Amino acid sequence: MIHLTDAQIDNLIDFPQAIAALESAFRELARGAAAVQRRVRTEAQGTKLSTLGAVLPGADVAGAKVYTTLRGQFNFVIVLFRASDGACLATLDANAITRLRTAATTILAVRALARPGARTAAIFGSGVQGAAHAHALARFAGVQALRIVGIEGDVALAASVDEAYRAMGVTASAVSTDEALDGADIIVTATRASTPLFDGRALSPGAFVAAIGSSLPHTRETDDATLARAARIVVELRDQAREEAGDLLMAAPGLVNWHDVAELGDVMEGLTTGRRHRDDIIVYKAVGFGLQDVALAALAYRTHIERAR
């Protein structure tokens, strides 16, 4: 058995590979060929322990991510097994995987749910996930203008993205909330906010909103106006969203019809419709689940073994 560190994983997985591995995993789940273990949280005296996992027969792996939350800080590890014989293959640090899999899945959601020709994106949040999403949207979503809103670090992030991708025709700037929303095709919320970040009435027709910042049932980044305008709400896993997605759980009674909430893999696999009309507002609410972690852990492990030969 081996252990892979975050630094090694950063050298083993690139973003295009991660997107491809995640797309395969989501499609496998939609076909009923994979299984997900929903997150379980246990807490005592301020220390929280969480576990979540998945079985991916297509990649011949099963695994679980285990992590602690203490004073708002996370530490992650993944245990990876071979599905066909149960052998323990590896343990992996998972901070790098968590950062990567969230942004890569948002790119899949953008491709499946944003309107064709989307070119302007607004990002709320300038931390780890805000930065990861800024770089991902600049490189892999066809975005030409990035608007970044943050309490701090927004100017520095905008400058770094602008410098990195200006040769690709991408510009980035730090702006106010009103400026960010004006005409934006894609809006990503990647914060630790507990209350809505903006008034959904300001969204332009056709906007795609990806709320990815929270996996807690008592916090939300989007408001009832956003949900009321949404022609479609999409989540990673409906059962887990019904336990954790505060954006949906805190909505006014009757605003979210869970029977109409779609899963991303089903949209990707063509089992249900995502966007029906160009002017539809689509909301994608992500909480993160074990399928993503196990899929990228398998990718990192396979790449490590191949390079070691």
Residue pairs with C-beta under 8 A, 6 or more apart in sequence:
1 88
1 89
1 90
1 91
2 89
2 90
2 91
2 301
2 304
3 90
3 91
3 92
3 93
4 12
4 90
4 91
4 92
4 93
4 300
4 301
4 304
5 93
6 93
6 94
6 95
6 96
7 96
8 300
8 304
9 92
9 93
9 96
9 97
9 300
10 96
12 299
12 300
12 303
12 304
12 307
13 96
13 97
13 100
13 296
13 299
13 300
13 303
15 100
15 103
15 104
15 136
15 139
15 140
16 140
17 299
17 303
18 100
18 101
18 104
18 296
18 299
19 104
19 107
19 108
19 140
21 59
21 295
21 296
21 298
21 299
22 101
22 104
22 105
22 108
22 292
22 295
22 296
23 108
23 268
24 58
24 59
24 295
25 34
25 54
25 56
25 58
25 59
25 291
25 292
25 294
25 295
26 105
26 108
26 264
26 265
26 268
26 269
26 291
27 265
27 268
27 269
28 34
28 56
28 57
28 58
29 35
29 36
29 237
29 265
29 291
30 263
30 265
30 266
30 268
30 269
30 271
31 269
33 57
33 58
34 54
34 55
34 56
34 57
34 58
34 291
35 54
35 55
36 53
36 54
36 237
36 240
36 289
36 290
36 291
37 51
37 52
37 53
37 54
37 64
37 290
38 52
38 237
38 239
38 240
38 243
38 289
38 290
39 50
39 51
39 52
39 215
39 240
39 243
39 244
39 287
39 289
39 290
40 50
40 51
40 52
41 48
41 49
41 50
42 48
42 49
42 50
43 49
46 70
46 71
47 68
47 69
47 70
48 68
48 69
48 70
49 66
49 67
49 68
50 66
50 67
50 68
50 69
51 64
51 65
51 66
52 64
52 65
52 288
52 289
52 290
52 293
53 62
53 63
53 64
53 65
53 290
53 293
53 294
54 62
54 63
54 289
54 290
54 291
54 293
54 294
54 295
55 61
55 62
55 83
55 294
56 62
56 83
56 291
56 294
56 295
56 298
57 83
59 83
59 294
59 295
59 298
60 82
60 83
60 84
60 298
61 80
61 81
61 82
61 83
61 89
61 294
61 297
61 298
61 301
62 80
62 81
62 82
62 83
62 294
63 78
63 79
63 80
63 81
63 290
63 293
63 294
63 297
63 298
64 78
64 79
64 290
64 294
65 76
65 77
65 78
65 94
65 98
65 290
65 293
65 294
66 76
66 77
66 78
66 79
67 74
67 75
67 76
67 77
67 94
68 74
68 75
72 192
74 95
74 98
75 95
76 93
76 94
76 95
76 97
76 98
77 91
77 92
77 93
77 94
78 91
78 92
78 93
78 94
78 97
78 293
78 294
78 297
79 88
79 91
80 88
80 89
80 90
80 91
80 92
80 294
80 297
80 298
80 301
81 87
81 88
81 89
82 89
89 301
90 297
90 301
90 304
92 297
92 300
92 301
94 293
94 297
97 293
97 296
97 297
97 300
98 288
98 293
99 128
99 129
99 132
100 132
100 296
101 288
101 292
101 293
101 295
101 296
102 129
102 132
102 133
102 212
102 286
102 288
102 292
103 129
103 132
103 133
103 135
103 136
104 136
105 236
105 264
105 286
105 292
106 133
106 136
106 188
106 210
106 212
106 284
106 286
107 136
107 137
107 140
107 141
108 264
108 268
109 208
109 210
109 234
109 264
109 284
109 286
110 118
110 137
110 141
110 186
110 208
110 210
111 141
112 264
112 267
112 268
112 274
113 208
113 232
113 234
113 267
113 274
113 275
113 282
113 284
114 141
114 185
114 186
114 208
114 275
114 282
115 185
115 206
115 208
115 275
115 278
115 280
116 278
117 185
118 141
118 142
118 143
118 185
118 186
118 208
119 142
119 143
119 144
119 145
119 185
120 143
120 144
120 145
120 147
120 183
120 184
120 185
120 186
121 137
121 141
121 143
121 145
121 146
121 147
121 184
121 185
121 186
121 187
121 188
122 146
122 147
122 148
122 149
122 175
122 180
122 181
122 184
122 186
122 187
122 188
123 130
123 133
123 134
123 137
123 146
123 147
123 148
123 149
123 187
123 188
123 190
124 130
124 149
124 150
124 177
124 180
124 187
124 188
124 189
124 190
124 191
124 193
124 197
124 198
124 213
124 221
125 133
125 149
125 150
125 188
125 189
125 190
125 191
125 213
126 148
126 150
126 151
126 152
126 153
126 154
126 156
126 157
127 150
127 153
127 190
127 191
127 192
129 190
129 212
129 213
130 148
130 150
130 157
130 188
130 190
130 191
131 157
133 188
133 190
133 212
134 146
134 148
134 157
134 161
134 172
135 161
135 164
137 143
137 146
137 186
137 188
138 146
138 161
138 164
138 165
138 168
138 170
138 172
139 165
139 168
141 186
143 170
143 186
144 169
144 170
144 171
145 170
145 171
145 172
145 173
146 158
146 161
146 170
146 171
146 172
146 173
147 172
147 173
147 174
147 175
147 179
147 180
147 184
148 154
148 157
148 158
148 161
148 172
148 173
148 174
148 175
148 180
149 174
149 175
149 176
149 177
149 180
149 197
150 157
150 174
154 174
155 174
157 172
157 174
158 172
158 173
158 174
159 172
161 170
161 172
162 170
162 171
162 172
162 173
165 172
177 197
177 198
178 202
180 187
180 198
181 187
181 198
181 202
181 203
181 204
182 202
182 204
183 204
184 203
184 204
184 207
185 204
185 206
185 207
185 208
186 207
186 208
186 210
187 203
187 207
187 208
187 209
187 210
188 209
188 210
188 212
189 197
189 209
189 210
189 211
189 212
189 213
189 221
189 222
190 212
190 213
191 197
191 213
191 221
192 213
192 214
192 219
193 213
193 214
193 219
193 220
193 221
194 214
194 218
194 219
194 220
195 219
195 220
196 220
196 221
196 222
196 223
196 226
197 221
197 222
198 222
198 223
199 223
199 225
200 222
200 223
200 224
200 225
200 226
200 227
200 228
200 229
201 225
201 229
203 209
203 226
203 229
203 281
205 279
205 281
206 278
206 279
206 280
206 281
207 281
207 282
208 281
208 282
208 284
209 222
209 226
209 230
209 281
209 282
209 283
209 284
210 284
210 286
211 220
211 221
211 222
211 247
211 283
211 284
211 285
211 286
212 286
213 221
214 220
214 221
214 246
214 247
214 287
215 244
215 245
215 287
215 288
216 244
216 246
217 243
217 244
217 245
217 246
217 249
217 250
218 246
218 250
219 246
220 246
220 247
220 250
221 247
222 247
222 283
222 285
224 251
224 252
224 255
226 281
226 283
227 233
227 247
227 248
227 251
227 255
227 256
227 283
228 255
229 281
230 281
230 282
230 283
231 275
231 276
231 277
231 280
231 281
231 282
232 260
232 262
232 273
232 274
232 275
232 276
232 280
232 282
232 283
233 248
233 256
233 260
233 261
233 262
233 282
233 283
233 284
233 285
234 261
234 262
234 263
234 264
234 267
234 274
234 282
234 283
234 284
234 285
235 241
235 245
235 248
235 261
235 262
235 263
235 264
235 284
235 285
235 286
235 287
236 263
236 264
236 265
236 286
236 287
236 288
236 289
236 291
236 292
237 263
237 289
237 291
238 258
238 261
238 263
240 287
240 289
241 248
241 261
241 285
241 287
242 248
242 249
242 258
244 287
245 285
245 287
247 283
247 285
248 256
248 261
248 285
262 272
262 273
262 274
263 272
264 284
266 272
267 273
267 274
274 282
275 282
